[in-house]
């Protein structure tokens, strides 16, 4: 299934795509794509529905983040061997964890706003993992059973804030609009192997990132195992699993960063496409 949320920001309704790509309204069935709806039992109930019996949504409404009421937004840094190489960083011994504020989360096609005074705002296409049931002390062998589904995330980053403002990376990752998520949540039964997905990101029509999840240093299962031994992962928690090479800060001889008027387009195989116009906070 492909589950999504549509409508005005802060008032999104739950929906699903039918076999023809039509948007069907789930608001008469569930309140949101969150919490228990993401459990195996909750997803089974949605899977049993006949989409043709659900109201068809006309037009092209705004798509919101594909997960509502996100609890923890966990992010893994330097998790692609080829990305670590382009930044000159050593391969980490354990997953590097930072958090992105949930207030950064926006829809997949919402504008991304460069913070006031920023000159180092960067792009990062990433595989997002949505947790479907509470996970604590799970093994990597069982870890994928705790996944509700997968999605596309643009882990937008302000590199000066991230590295020069003293403190954790969270400062450079949590600005408003820095977490486009979606367009939809693809349930795990439709993703046979999360380590076999191609991904890319373009800026103004130029291919900047080309990558594949098979170059992850730590697999999705290993990340879930590691995090679940630090704290409980809850339904609706999101993990952004790292980015492949081609980010602006890695461009030689001089880094390239986003500017007002730029357009980002990014996609992961089978998970959909995002498109963001870049604006400037006044």
Buried (B, 14 or more C-beta within 10 A) or exposed (E): BBBBBBBEEEEBBBBBBBEEEBBBBBBEBBEBBBBBBBBEEBBEEBEEBEBEEBEEBEEEBBBBBBBBEBBBBBBBBBBBEBBBEBEEEEEBEEBBBBBBBBEBBBBBBBEBBBBEEBEBBBBBBBBBBBBBBBBEEBEBEEBBBBBBBBBBBBBBBBBBBBBEEEEEBBBBBBBBBBBBBBBBBBBBEEBEEBEEBBBBBBBEEEEBBBBBBEBBBBBBBBBBBBBBEEEEBBBBBBBBBBBBBBBBBBBEEEEBBBEEEBBBBBBBBBBBBBBBBBBBEE
